[in-house]
């Protein structure tokens, strides 16, 4: 990790992301999908600007957060449905 990065935890895995990156960008650095549809299909961010709600995750215990709209912060705990 460099001075220009933050470390967050995604599903228990440490991820170093550039300062200013979204949580969705940090998730993209791992081989995980964000959530599953009601039928079990894996879903991932689609619009990247908070309109589609496909990137919903749990951040620091708060559910239904749009990962594309939240800046990654040091020590953040993120859970996806993957």
C-alpha positions as CSV (number, residue, x, y, z in Angstrom):
1,X,0.0,0.0,0.0
2,X,1.3,3.5,-0.9
3,X,0.5,6.9,0.5
4,X,-2.0,7.4,-2.4
5,X,-4.1,4.4,-1.4
6,X,-6.6,3.3,1.2
7,X,-7.1,-0.2,2.5
8,X,-10.6,-1.6,2.9
9,X,-12.0,-5.1,3.5
10,X,-14.3,-6.6,0.9
11,X,-15.9,-9.9,2.1
12,X,-12.9,-10.4,4.4
13,X,-10.2,-9.7,1.8
14,X,-7.9,-6.7,2.0
15,X,-8.0,-4.4,-1.0
16,X,-5.8,-1.4,-1.6
17,X,-7.6,1.2,-3.7
18,X,-6.4,4.6,-5.0
19,X,-7.6,7.5,-2.9
20,X,-10.8,8.9,-4.5
21,X,-11.8,5.5,-6.0
22,X,-15.4,4.3,-5.5
23,X,-16.2,1.1,-3.5
24,X,-17.4,-0.3,-6.9
25,X,-13.9,0.2,-8.3
26,X,-12.4,-1.5,-5.3
27,X,-14.8,-4.4,-5.7
28,X,-13.8,-4.7,-9.4
29,X,-10.2,-5.4,-8.3
30,X,-11.4,-8.7,-6.8
31,X,-13.1,-11.6,-8.6
32,X,-16.5,-11.1,-6.9
33,X,-19.9,-10.0,-8.1
34,X,-21.8,-7.4,-6.2
35,X,-25.1,-9.2,-5.7
36,X,-27.5,-11.8,-6.9
37,X,-30.9,-11.4,-8.5
38,X,-33.9,-13.0,-7.0
39,X,-33.4,-16.0,-9.3
40,X,-29.7,-16.3,-8.2
41,X,-28.1,-14.7,-11.3
42,X,-24.9,-12.8,-10.5
43,X,-25.1,-9.1,-10.9
44,X,-22.5,-6.3,-11.2
45,X,-22.5,-2.5,-11.5
46,X,-24.2,-1.3,-14.7
47,X,-24.5,2.4,-14.9
48,X,-21.7,3.6,-12.5
49,X,-23.6,6.7,-11.5
50,X,-26.2,5.5,-9.0
51,X,-29.2,5.1,-11.2
52,X,-29.5,1.3,-11.7
53,X,-29.0,0.2,-8.1
54,X,-27.1,-3.0,-9.3
55,X,-24.1,-2.2,-7.1
56,X,-25.9,-2.4,-3.7
57,X,-23.6,-3.6,-0.9
58,X,-23.4,-3.5,2.9
59,X,-20.9,-0.9,4.0
60,X,-19.8,-0.8,7.7
61,X,-23.0,-2.6,8.6
62,X,-25.4,-0.4,6.6
63,X,-27.2,-2.3,3.9
64,X,-28.4,-1.1,0.4
65,X,-25.5,1.3,-0.2
66,X,-24.7,2.0,-3.8
67,X,-21.0,1.1,-4.2
68,X,-20.6,3.3,-7.2
69,X,-21.6,6.4,-5.2
70,X,-19.4,5.8,-2.1
71,X,-15.8,6.7,-1.9
72,X,-13.5,4.0,-0.5
73,X,-12.2,4.9,2.9
74,X,-9.5,3.5,5.1
75,X,-10.7,0.5,7.2
76,X,-14.1,0.3,5.5
77,X,-15.9,-3.1,5.8
78,X,-17.8,-4.1,2.7
79,X,-20.0,-7.2,2.2
80,X,-21.4,-8.2,-1.1
81,X,-23.9,-11.0,-1.8
82,X,-21.3,-13.0,-3.8
